[in-house]
C-alpha cells in the first residue's frame, strides 16, 4: 500500500516533479491554496530536508519548465 506525501509549497512540488516523483493530484478543496499530492517513498523526506536546507542541485531550465507546467495545471485543471 503506497502512502502519499503532500505539500502546499510550489517550490518543493517543482523539485519533486523534476526528480520524477509521481504527482497523484492537485487538491483544490481549499480555495486559497493548492495541495500537491505525490506518491511517497523512503527518500522523499531527505529530499524535503535538502530542499529546505538549500542543498538541491537541479538543471535550472528543467526546474523552471516544471514550475510553469504546475502553474498551468493549477489554473486550468478542474
Secondary structure, DSSP 4 states (H G I P E B T S, - for coil): ---EEEES-HHHHHHHHHTT--EEEEE--STT--EEEEE--TTHHHHHHHHHTT-----HHHHHHHHHHHHHHHHH--
